Amino acid sequence: MSDDVLKTLASTIRARASASGETSYTRKLLDGGAERCAKKLAEEAGEVVIAGVSQDDEALTGEAADLLYHLLVLLEARGVPLDDVLAELENRMGTSGLEEKAARGGKS
């Protein structure tokens, strides 16, 4: 699988931003602004952690998919293109995680 799936999902989320909140869960999230989207992302991250330590691979896979979806919704709410995130990841390729973290002043 390539990043095409993520790009397609990001495009779908962008399109749903103009849908009715009565028919689109994505639109309801976006209507709540970045704060609501961030809170939902945090909730989903917690579910990934729980699935990662105490549930089967299928549960972890489903929760990970939910987490990626909610991350893309937050990026849309903030107007941050997925391509910018992918470019940042590409820039970090070939750099040790410890070196990259030190270059950012040690922030997570």
N, C-alpha and C positions, 0 to 999 in steps of 0.2 A: 504494500500500500504506500502511496506517496502522499505528499502534502496536498494533492489535488482534492482529496476528500475534505480537508480542513478549509481549503479555499472555496469549495462549493458550498459548504455549510456557512461560512462567513458571508457569502453572497446571498444565500437564502435568508439569513438573519437580517442583512441589510434590506432586502426586499420586504420582509415581514414588518419592518419598522413603519411602513406606510399602510399596513393592513389595519383592520378594526381590532380594537382591544377585546371585543366580544368574541372574535373568532381566532385570535392569535395569542398564544401564551407568550411568545417572544415579545410581541407588542406590549403586553401587560407588564412584563419585566422592564422593558425600555421606558415605559411611561413612569415607572417608579424612579427613574434616574440612576446615575452611577452608584449611589449609595445602596439602593435596593439590590441592584445587580451584584455589587460587591458582597453584600450580606448573603445572598443566595450562593455565590461562589464559595464563600467560607463554609457555609452549611454543607455544600457538596464535597469540599475538601475533607471535612470531618468524616463524611460517609465513605470516602475513599480510604482514609486511614483505618476506619473500622473494618472495612472489607479486606484491606490489605493484611490485617493481623488476625482476623477471626472468621473470615468467610472463604468460600471457595473461589476459584479462578473466574468462574462465570459472574459471580457477584462483583468481584473486583473489576472485571472488564466493563460491566454495565455502569458501575459507579464512575469509572475513569472516563467513559464516554459522556456521562452527565457533566463531569467536571470540565471537560474540554468544551462542551456546548456552552456552559455558563461562563467560561473564560472568554469565549468569542462574543457572547452577549455583552459582557462588561467592556470589552475592547470597542464594540460598536457604540455603546452608551458614551464612551469617552472620545470617540472619533479616532481611535488608534487603529490604523490598518494592520491586518494580519501580516501583510507583506513586510511591514517594519519589524515585527516580532521575528519572523522567519529570517530576515536579513541580520538581525542581532544575533540569532543563534548561529547563523552561518559565519559571522565574524568571529565568534567564539570557538569555532572548530579549530582543532590543532593547538589550543591553549589549555593547559592544565586548569582544572577547576580551582585549584588553590591559587595559581597565578592570576587567573581572571578575577577571583574574589579580592585578592590583594590590590589589584589595579583599581578596583572600585572602592578602595578604602576599607575593605573588610565587611561591607554591608551584605546582607543575605540576598 
